[in-house]
Amino acid sequence: MLSASSAPVIEATLPVVGEHLETISGVFYRTMIGENPELLNLFSRSAQATGEQRSALSGAVAAYAAHLIGAGPDGVAFEHIVERIAQRHCALGIRPEQYTMVGRYLLRAVGEVLGDAVTPEIAAAWDEVYWLFAARLIGREARIYAEAGVDGADPWREYTVAQKIAEAHDTVSFVLVPADGGPAPHFKPGQYVTVAADLPGAGRQLRQYSLSQAATGGTLRITVRRVRGAGGAPDGVVSGYLHDHVSAGDRLRLSQPYGDLTLRAGDSPLLLVSAGVGITPMAAILEHVARTQPTREVVAVHADRTPQRHPLRTDMSGNGARLRTFRSLSWYEQPAGEPDTYAGRIDTDLIPLHPDAEVYLCGPVPFMQSVRAGLHRRGIPDERIRYEVFGSEQWRPVPVPA
């Protein structure tokens, strides 16, 4: 909890900080990375180019400040945000000592943007908010690392590419086996790994990819869609590298599996909704259910541009056939002329929906926002809708009080 002296200061200054958050974020990242260029290895260059990366941390701290004074997410919602950030940090190999440097640059950026308005009292209050947030994350990340068996010195493990499989247009799967001959790590369906790609002439870049098959003990599989730049954004350098330069027999360095979009215990009907390569965690969840709960009711819904771009269709239909009750629906931009396919955007009113369904979502943020709104209209509450997004949507700043 905030100290009694800091709480009124944060309440009074949060609207001003929120108003200048984008500027603060820009100064923070420009200064920190400019003085510490090795940090470029941690951040997606396409996310930096579009500005998405800049708002992530400062937005999280502002949301936490709002939470502390009762103006932001409630306890349950914020625990979910903290867990998601902590899982992502562990997948990137973030260490406790890095929080000191980040805090220094973030508070420096606040002072630079707001100038003389930042009194020593205000600086101390925001420093307290940052370190409360950092301590919460550091503690959770330590537990996650311990559970994953990571000692922190080197969070990466080498894997050999056993197979490279063309799944759909611009999408390939890599079947990976540990290069040390040991077993692949156990993981929960819905989790992801980080690939640490050493790009020729460009250093190391880290990207997360969902594991697209259930745990087998022997292999891991990731499914990668080539990212084509749009609206001035660059092409995905890591996806392009994996598509063009990595083949069977090559080696990749991976993190342990992380992520909180995992299948909850129980036997409630499932609704799996995805778009594009967001189908990957759904494929792992469906395979796991087909193996362990063949009587469970599952509906799988997917959206893509064309059937030719729809990845893992064979996997989904094959695992669905092992279930007693399974229905699959697809939406494409153009009519496909196939059973249970539709043209245009997903119409949530056409989805067969059990009133007690547990929902799992993965895809672009606007897509998930639209689907979630449609499911709300049909009576599915937020606590039964789980989602994964590889980006910063979940910690955009919340509206601050006027």
Buried (B, 14 or more C-beta within 10 A) or exposed (E): EBEEEBBEBBBEBBBBBBEBBBBBBBBBBEBBBEEEEEBBBBBBBBBBEBEBBBBBBBBBBBBBBBBBBEBBBEEEBBEBBBBBBBBBBBBBBBBBEBBEEBBEBBBBBBBBBBEEEBEEEBBBBBBBBBBBBBEBBBEBBBEBBEEBEBEEEEBBBEBBBBBBEEBBBBBBBBBBBBBEEEEBBEBBBBBBBBBBBEEEEBEBBBBBBBBBBBBEEEBBBBBBBBBEEEEEBBEBBBBBBBBEEBEEEEEBBBBBBBBBBBBEEEEBBBBBBBBBBBBBBBBBBBBBBBBEBEEBBBBBBBBBEEBEBBBBBEBBEEBBEEBEEBBBBBBBEEEBEEEEBBEEEBEBEEBEBBEEBBBBBBBBBEBBEBBBEBBEEEEBEEEBBBBBBBBBBBBBBBEBEE
